[in-house]
Every structure is written in structure tokens, then in C-alpha cells.
Amino acid sequence: MNYDLIGIGTGPFNLSLAAMLKKTPLNYKFFERNAHLKWHSEIIFDDSLMQTSFFKDLTSSVDPTSEFTFLNYLVSQGLFYTFMNTNRTVVTRREYERYLQWCAEKLSEKIDFGNDVKEITLKNKLFEITTDKTSASAKNICIGTGVTPRIPEFAKKHLSKNIFHAKSKALLEMDLTDKNVIVVGGGQTGVEVFRNSLNSKWGAFKGLKLISNRVNLQPLDESPFTNEYFTPTYVNCFFGLEQKEKDSLIQGQKLASDGNTPKYLEYLYNDLYQMKYIDGDQRTIELMPNRKVHSLEAIDQYYKLNYFNHFNKKEESAIADIIILCTGFENVIPEFIKPIAHLIEFDEAGRFNFNRDFSIQLNERAEIENKIYALNFSRHGHGISEPQTSLMPWRSATVINSVLKNIFYNINNDRPNFINFCRD
């Protein structure tokens, strides 16, 4: 069957696109290799909160009348009044995942779960998508395959049930009882794993350390002027810059998108105060920022982690029975595009080159008007909002308008930002 658009992967970003396609005349389909929608389920804890407002859902900022808004989810579940009585501006990640699953169920005719895309080719100016179960063709495709856990070099040859990335089944199955534990990474996941370990979620540990190359457990910058980075106006300004300038700006904006939730840091600090100074817990509990781990040794039944302390310029080490890697995620270009990779423009770092409409730049050999869109691959092109949920509806609408070659969704009616980044 021929489609106007086929999406590969159905995490929040492609799910937003699928939801907003519902009102259009386009014929579309999405393939997802997992049997059902999962959104980092391994690292959703009871105290895990979203870092963005529940109004920044799949559709609201562009189409608040959509049936896929978070408010409609609350009403449909009979939760509107009780939710409002909580006075929350953000929701737990577990509730957000349930909202996404509710949306996916409403779109079940358009999403083919348990169907893994194996190869994409170009034939007769159509993309041919081959899965492990079927095949289909489309004028356009949208890649939304998500991110892959980043495993640092020092750990790659040691991965096991005792050394693993937080986003793995090992985290769900681990037992920290009477173990020396090291959490590597001081971002939100690292802090959440540390706090849940501190509070004996996986048993009473013997010793607990968090080691991070960040200079401290730094808070997310949620101030209103910083949040103007997460607006269409800013993204449009950012896109027009030279790549060298983009890379520099992204480095300087790290805490606008990759800091720790301030309130969560308060909870952790209070937990430590209660445990150490009120309850008198004598176990070794340490937070160790500004350290760069460079090697790992297996010694008998334990591990030795070696790292450099950038604060006092000294080498240090620690032993552990279990090491949990909270080292973030990275974009990996999927294998299934290999047959058409020769048509795609990559930059010097091997990343996709992007057009403003989130389509990948194609070279002269392509000789087609069809487009390959990719979501959450253009942080280097569109800025720090790209991996975040903040601008999902706007980005989805941009893609839809591009496919239709007209303005189906009005996304150009925002008032000017208070920060003048590039307006004349």
C-alpha cells in the first residue's frame, strides 16, 4: 500500500506527529518494533517528575482542540477535578507515560506495534519500507527511533549484571543489599537512581557514592527568559546561524535542558540531612562531582573505578560491587537507512544535515522531491529544544505543513519574544 507518510518509531515525538496527522487528509502509517508503547520505563521511579508543564503535551500548543491533549486525557479518565486539586504544574513521568499509552491506543489503527523496520530503499521515486512482517511504500518518511544508552569506553568490556546502564533490565532486577554501590553520572537520572538507592528501594546498601564530571549537582535553569530558548521564534533564529556558532551556544546552554530539577535536589538534600544528622546513619554516603572516570579494573569479586579529581588535580579511586551508569543517551543513525545513505548529506561529524522543516538534506543523486524527516536528530541544527518535549506540536505541525506544501496548521502567529535574539 502507498502512503503519503510512514513513520518509523513511536515514542513521544512520532506519536505527536501521528496525533496531529489525524485531522489531515494525509494517508499515513507508523511502525514500532516494541509490542506496546514504552517510554524509558526502566528509569521511571515513584518520585520521577516531568521537567515541563503538562500543557506541553502532544498537541496543545498548536491545536488545543485536539482529542489528544493531556486535559482530554484527564477528563476521559475522570481525573480532571482531583488532578486540579493537586495544584501541580508538572506530572509524574509514570502518569505521562500512561497518557502517551492512552494516545497510542486511540491511534491503534495507524500504529503497527511489534513490527521492526529492517530496510528502506528507493524505488520508482517512492520509499520502500521492509519490516520483519510486511512491506509498504511512501512518498515521505519520518524517522523517530529515539536515543540509545551512552556507554563510556571504560565500561564497555565490563558490562554485566553488576555494571550496566540505568536504562536496562538489570536496574529492575538488582539487589543492593550489603553492597558497595557507585552511581556514575550527575544528571537527573543519576540523582534519581542515587536517591532511590539511598532510600533502600533495592535493599540496604553497604556504601553509596555518586561520581560525576559535572562541577556540582547543578539545577535546571527554569527562569522565564531562559525558557525563551524553547520557543519557535528562538529555534528559527538559531537555525540560521553558522554551525560553529551553534555548537558554542549549545555548550553554554547545557543547564537550560540538562540540569537537575531544583525541587528534587531539595528533597535529596533533606533526605541526606535526616539520614546522616538525625538518624545517625554511619554508612559511607558520598557525592563526588568534578571527577572524570578514565578506567575500570575487575579485581576478584569487586571493581576498582579510577578517576581524576579536577578540583584538586589528583588521581582517586573507589571500589564497588555494583556500578550503575547514568551516562546519558546518544543519537545513533539507524541501520535501516544504509541502502539510501548515499543520497543523504552528512556533516563532518557524521550527523544529518537538516533543512528548516526538519527534513534531511539530500544530494543531487537523489533526484526526488520526497522527503526524509527525522525527529530528535537535529540538536546541532535546531538547538537544545530538539531532544525536549517542549516543542513537539510545533515541530509536528512544521512537518505536516511541509508534506502538504501548504499551511494546514497556523504556526506563525506567536507574539514576539521579550528577548530579541535576531529580529530586525
C-alpha positions as CSV (number, residue, x, y, z in Angstrom):
1,M,0.0,0.0,0.0
2,N,1.2,3.5,-0.8
3,Y,1.2,6.2,1.9
4,D,1.8,9.9,2.0
5,L,4.0,9.4,5.1
6,I,5.3,6.5,7.0
7,G,6.9,7.0,10.5
8,I,9.5,4.7,12.0
9,G,9.4,4.5,15.7
10,T,6.6,5.7,18.0
11,G,8.0,7.4,21.1
12,P,6.5,10.8,22.1
13,F,7.9,12.7,19.1
14,N,6.5,10.5,16.4
15,L,3.4,9.9,18.5
16,S,2.8,13.7,18.5
17,L,3.1,13.6,14.7
18,A,0.7,10.8,14.4
19,A,-1.8,12.6,16.7
20,M,-1.6,15.8,14.7
21,L,-1.9,13.9,11.4
22,K,-5.4,12.7,12.5
23,K,-7.1,15.9,11.2
24,T,-5.3,16.0,7.9
25,P,-6.3,14.4,4.6
26,L,-2.9,12.5,4.5
27,N,-2.7,8.8,4.4
28,Y,-0.1,7.6,7.0
29,K,1.2,4.7,9.0
30,F,3.7,4.2,11.8
31,F,5.8,1.2,12.6
32,E,7.1,0.4,16.1
33,R,9.3,-2.6,16.9
34,N,8.1,-2.8,20.5
35,A,4.9,-4.7,21.3
36,H,3.5,-1.6,23.0
37,L,4.5,1.9,23.8
38,K,7.2,2.2,26.4
39,W,8.9,5.5,27.4
40,H,12.1,4.8,29.4
41,S,10.1,2.6,31.7
42,E,13.2,1.2,33.4
43,I,14.1,4.6,34.8
44,I,10.6,5.8,35.9
45,F,10.5,5.8,39.7
46,D,7.7,6.8,42.0
47,D,9.4,10.2,42.6
48,S,10.2,10.9,38.9
49,L,8.7,14.1,37.7
50,M,8.5,15.7,34.3
51,Q,10.5,18.9,33.8
52,T,8.0,20.6,31.6
53,S,4.4,21.7,32.1
54,F,1.6,19.3,31.3
55,F,0.3,21.9,28.8
56,K,3.4,20.9,26.7
57,D,1.7,17.7,25.6
58,L,1.4,16.1,22.2
59,T,-0.8,18.7,20.6
60,S,-1.9,21.6,22.8
61,S,0.4,24.4,21.9
62,V,-0.7,24.2,18.2
63,D,-4.1,22.5,18.4
64,P,-5.7,22.7,21.9
65,T,-9.0,21.4,20.4
66,S,-7.3,18.1,19.6
67,E,-8.7,14.9,21.2
68,F,-5.1,14.0,22.2
69,T,-4.5,16.8,24.8
70,F,-3.5,15.9,28.3
71,L,-6.6,17.7,29.6
72,N,-8.8,15.5,27.4
73,Y,-6.9,12.5,28.9
74,L,-7.7,13.7,32.4
75,V,-11.4,14.2,31.5
76,S,-11.7,10.8,29.8
77,Q,-10.2,9.1,32.9
78,G,-12.5,11.1,35.3
79,L,-9.4,12.7,36.8
80,F,-9.9,16.4,36.0
81,Y,-11.1,17.7,39.3
82,T,-8.9,15.6,41.5
83,F,-5.9,16.4,39.4
84,M,-6.6,20.2,39.6
85,N,-6.9,19.8,43.4
86,T,-3.2,18.6,43.5
87,N,-2.2,22.1,42.4
88,R,0.6,20.6,40.2
89,T,2.1,22.2,37.2
90,V,4.0,19.1,36.2
91,V,3.1,15.5,36.3
92,T,5.0,12.3,37.3
93,R,6.8,10.6,34.4
94,R,4.7,7.5,35.2
95,E,1.5,9.4,34.6
96,Y,2.9,11.0,31.4
97,E,3.8,7.5,30.1
98,R,0.1,6.4,30.8
99,Y,-1.1,9.5,28.9
100,L,1.1,8.5,25.9
101,Q,-0.2,4.9,26.0
102,W,-3.7,6.3,26.1
103,C,-3.0,8.3,22.9
104,A,-1.3,5.3,21.3
105,E,-4.4,3.2,21.9
106,K,-6.6,5.9,20.3
107,L,-4.3,5.7,17.3
108,S,-4.1,1.9,17.2
109,E,-5.3,1.7,13.6
110,K,-2.4,3.9,12.5
111,I,0.4,2.4,14.6
112,D,1.6,-1.1,13.8
113,F,3.3,-2.3,17.1
114,G,5.7,-5.3,17.1
115,N,6.8,-4.5,13.6
116,D,10.5,-3.9,13.2
117,V,11.7,-1.9,10.2
118,K,14.7,-3.7,8.6
119,E,15.4,-1.7,5.4
120,I,14.4,1.3,3.5
121,T,15.1,1.6,-0.2
122,L,14.1,4.0,-3.0
123,K,12.2,2.5,-5.9
124,N,10.2,4.4,-8.6
125,K,10.6,7.6,-6.6
126,L,8.9,6.0,-3.5
127,F,10.5,4.8,-0.3
128,E,10.1,1.1,0.1
129,I,9.9,0.1,3.8
130,T,10.6,-3.5,4.6
131,T,9.8,-4.8,8.1
132,D,10.1,-8.2,9.7
133,K,6.4,-8.8,8.9
134,T,5.4,-6.8,5.9
135,S,6.4,-4.1,3.3
136,A,4.9,-0.7,2.3
137,S,5.8,2.3,0.3
138,A,5.6,6.0,1.0
139,K,6.2,9.4,-0.6
140,N,7.8,10.6,2.6
141,I,9.2,9.0,5.8
142,C,9.8,10.3,9.3
143,I,12.5,8.7,11.5
144,G,11.7,8.8,15.2
145,T,13.7,5.9,16.6
146,G,14.7,7.6,19.8
147,V,18.1,7.5,21.6
148,T,20.5,4.8,22.6
149,P,22.1,4.5,26.1
150,R,25.6,6.0,26.0
151,I,28.2,3.5,27.4
152,P,31.6,5.1,28.2
153,E,34.7,3.5,26.9
154,F,36.0,2.4,30.3
155,A,32.9,0.3,30.9
156,K,32.3,-1.3,27.5
157,K,34.2,-4.5,28.1
158,H,32.9,-4.9,31.7
159,L,29.2,-4.8,31.0
160,S,27.4,-7.4,33.1
161,K,24.7,-7.8,35.7
162,N,26.9,-5.7,38.1
163,I,27.9,-3.0,35.6
164,F,25.2,-1.7,33.4
165,H,23.4,1.4,32.1
166,A,20.5,2.6,34.1
167,K,18.1,2.1,31.2
168,S,18.3,-1.7,31.3
169,K,16.5,-4.7,32.9
170,A,19.4,-5.1,35.2
171,L,18.3,-2.0,37.1
172,L,14.9,-3.5,37.8
173,E,16.4,-6.8,38.9
174,M,19.3,-5.6,41.0
175,D,19.8,-6.2,44.7
176,L,21.9,-3.7,46.6
177,T,21.7,-5.4,49.9
178,D,25.1,-5.1,51.7
179,K,26.8,-3.9,48.5
180,N,29.1,-1.0,47.8
181,V,27.4,0.9,45.0
182,I,28.7,3.6,42.7
183,V,26.4,5.7,40.5
184,V,28.3,7.3,37.6
185,G,26.6,10.5,36.3
186,G,25.2,13.6,38.0
187,G,22.3,14.4,35.7
188,Q,18.6,13.8,36.6
189,T,18.7,10.1,36.1
190,G,21.9,9.8,38.2
191,V,20.4,11.8,41.0
192,E,17.2,9.8,40.9
193,V,19.0,6.5,41.0
194,F,21.2,7.7,43.8
195,R,18.2,9.0,45.9
196,N,16.2,5.8,45.3
197,S,19.2,3.7,46.3
198,L,19.7,6.0,49.4
199,N,16.1,5.2,50.4
200,S,16.6,1.4,50.1
201,K,14.4,0.9,47.0
202,W,16.7,-2.1,46.1
203,G,17.8,-3.1,49.5
204,A,20.0,-1.7,52.3
205,F,23.4,-0.9,50.7
206,K,26.7,-1.0,52.5
207,G,28.2,2.1,50.8
208,L,26.9,4.5,48.2
209,K,28.7,7.0,46.0
210,L,27.8,9.3,43.1
211,I,30.6,10.3,40.8
212,S,30.1,12.9,38.2
213,N,32.2,15.0,35.8
214,R,29.8,18.0,36.4
215,V,31.2,20.6,38.7
216,N,28.3,20.1,41.1
217,L,24.7,18.8,41.2
218,Q,23.6,21.7,39.2
219,P,19.9,22.7,38.9
220,L,17.9,23.1,35.8
221,D,17.6,26.7,34.7
222,E,13.8,27.2,34.6
223,S,13.8,31.0,34.6
224,P,11.4,32.7,32.2
225,F,14.0,34.3,29.9
226,T,16.0,31.1,29.6
227,N,12.7,29.3,28.7
228,E,12.5,31.5,25.6
229,Y,15.1,29.1,24.1
230,F,12.1,26.7,23.9
231,T,10.0,28.8,21.5
232,P,9.6,28.6,17.8
233,T,10.9,32.2,17.4
234,Y,14.2,31.2,19.0
235,V,14.6,28.0,17.1
236,N,14.1,29.9,13.8
237,C,16.7,32.4,14.8
238,F,19.1,29.6,15.9
239,F,18.7,27.6,12.7
240,G,20.1,30.4,10.6
241,L,23.5,30.6,12.4
242,E,26.8,29.1,11.3
243,Q,27.4,25.6,12.7
244,K,30.5,26.7,14.7
245,E,28.3,29.3,16.5
246,K,25.5,26.8,17.0
247,D,27.9,24.3,18.7
248,S,29.3,27.0,21.0
249,L,25.8,28.2,22.0
250,I,24.6,24.6,22.8
251,Q,27.5,24.1,25.1
252,G,26.7,27.3,27.0
253,Q,23.0,26.4,27.3
254,K,23.5,22.9,28.9
255,L,21.7,23.7,32.2
256,A,18.7,25.0,30.3
257,S,17.9,21.5,29.2
258,D,20.1,19.1,31.1
259,G,20.1,20.3,34.7
260,N,18.5,18.6,37.8
261,T,15.0,19.5,38.9
262,P,15.6,22.1,41.7
263,K,12.9,20.7,44.0
264,Y,14.3,17.2,43.6
265,L,17.7,18.4,44.7
266,E,16.0,19.9,47.8
267,Y,14.3,16.5,48.5
268,L,17.7,14.8,48.2
269,Y,19.4,17.3,50.5
270,N,16.7,16.8,53.1
271,D,17.0,13.0,52.8
272,L,20.7,13.2,53.5
273,Y,20.3,15.6,56.4
274,Q,17.7,13.3,58.0
275,M,19.7,10.2,57.4
276,K,23.2,11.4,58.5
277,Y,22.5,14.0,61.2
278,I,19.1,13.0,62.7
279,D,19.1,9.2,62.3
280,G,22.9,8.9,62.6
281,D,23.5,6.6,59.7
282,Q,27.2,5.6,59.8
283,R,27.4,4.1,56.3
284,T,29.7,5.7,53.7
285,I,27.5,8.0,51.5
286,E,29.3,10.5,49.2
287,L,28.5,12.9,46.4
288,M,31.7,13.4,44.3
289,P,31.4,15.9,41.5
290,N,34.1,17.2,39.2
291,R,35.6,13.8,38.7
292,K,36.4,12.3,35.3
293,V,36.4,8.5,35.3
294,H,39.1,7.1,33.0
295,S,39.4,3.4,33.8
296,L,37.9,0.4,35.5
297,E,39.5,-2.7,36.8
298,A,38.0,-6.1,37.8
299,I,39.6,-7.3,41.0
300,D,38.4,-10.6,42.4
301,Q,34.8,-10.1,43.3
302,Y,34.7,-6.4,43.1
303,Y,35.6,-3.5,40.8
304,K,38.0,-0.6,41.1
305,L,37.0,2.7,39.5
306,N,39.8,5.2,38.7
307,Y,39.1,8.9,38.1
308,F,40.8,12.3,38.1
309,N,39.6,15.0,40.5
310,H,39.6,18.2,38.6
311,F,39.1,20.3,41.7
312,N,42.3,19.4,43.5
313,K,44.1,17.9,40.4
314,K,44.6,14.5,42.0
315,E,44.0,10.9,40.9
316,E,41.5,9.0,43.0
317,S,39.8,5.6,43.1
318,A,37.0,3.7,44.7
319,I,35.8,0.1,44.9
320,A,32.3,-1.2,44.2
321,D,30.3,-4.3,43.9
322,I,27.8,-2.7,41.6
323,I,28.3,0.3,39.2
324,I,25.3,1.9,37.6
325,L,26.0,4.0,34.6
326,C,23.7,7.1,34.4
327,T,25.8,8.4,31.5
328,G,23.0,9.7,29.3
329,F,22.0,8.9,25.7
330,E,23.1,9.4,22.2
331,N,21.6,9.5,18.7
332,V,22.5,6.6,16.6
333,I,21.7,6.7,12.9
334,P,19.6,3.6,12.3
335,E,20.9,0.7,10.2
336,F,17.8,0.5,8.1
337,I,18.8,3.6,6.1
338,K,22.0,2.1,4.8
339,P,20.6,1.4,1.3
340,I,19.7,5.1,0.9
341,A,22.6,6.6,2.9
342,H,24.4,7.6,-0.4
343,L,21.5,10.0,-1.1
344,I,21.9,11.8,2.3
345,E,24.0,14.8,3.2
346,F,26.1,14.3,6.4
347,D,28.2,16.9,8.2
348,E,31.8,16.5,9.2
349,A,30.7,14.8,12.5
350,G,28.7,12.2,10.6
351,R,25.4,13.8,11.6
352,F,22.4,14.5,9.3
353,N,22.4,17.9,7.7
354,F,18.9,19.4,8.1
355,N,16.5,21.7,6.4
356,R,14.4,24.2,8.4
357,D,11.4,21.9,8.1
358,F,13.2,19.0,9.9
359,S,13.8,17.2,6.7
360,I,17.3,15.8,6.0
361,Q,19.2,17.4,3.2
362,L,19.5,15.1,0.1
363,N,22.2,15.3,-2.5
364,E,21.9,15.6,-6.3
365,R,21.9,11.9,-6.8
366,A,18.5,11.6,-5.0
367,E,16.6,13.3,-7.9
368,I,13.4,13.2,-5.9
369,E,11.1,15.6,-4.2
370,N,10.3,13.1,-1.5
371,K,11.5,14.0,2.0
372,I,13.1,12.1,4.9
373,Y,12.2,13.8,8.2
374,A,13.9,13.0,11.4
375,L,12.9,14.0,14.9
376,N,15.4,14.4,17.8
377,F,18.4,14.2,15.5
378,S,18.9,17.9,15.0
379,R,20.1,19.3,18.3
380,H,23.1,20.6,16.3
381,G,20.8,22.2,13.7
382,H,17.7,23.4,15.5
383,G,19.0,23.8,19.1
384,I,18.6,22.5,22.6
385,S,14.8,22.2,22.3
386,E,15.1,19.3,19.9
387,P,15.5,16.5,22.4
388,Q,12.9,18.0,24.7
389,T,9.1,17.6,24.7
390,S,8.5,21.4,24.8
391,L,8.1,22.0,21.1
392,M,6.6,18.6,19.9
393,P,3.4,20.0,18.5
394,W,5.1,22.9,16.7
395,R,7.7,20.5,15.2
396,S,4.9,18.1,14.2
397,A,2.9,20.9,12.6
398,T,6.0,22.1,10.7
399,V,6.5,18.6,9.2
400,I,2.8,18.3,8.3
401,N,2.8,21.7,6.6
402,S,5.9,20.6,4.7
403,V,4.3,17.4,3.5
404,L,1.1,19.1,2.4
405,K,3.0,22.0,1.0
406,N,0.6,24.4,2.5
407,I,-0.3,25.9,5.9
408,F,-2.7,23.3,7.4
409,Y,-1.6,24.4,10.9
410,N,-1.0,28.0,11.7
411,I,2.3,28.1,13.4
412,N,3.4,31.7,12.6
413,N,1.0,33.7,14.9
414,D,3.1,33.8,18.1
415,R,3.7,37.2,19.7
416,P,7.4,38.3,19.7
417,N,9.6,37.0,22.5
418,F,10.7,39.5,25.1
419,I,14.3,38.6,24.3
420,N,15.3,39.9,20.9
421,F,17.6,37.3,19.6
422,C,17.6,38.1,15.9
423,R,14.6,40.3,14.9
424,D,15.3,43.4,12.8
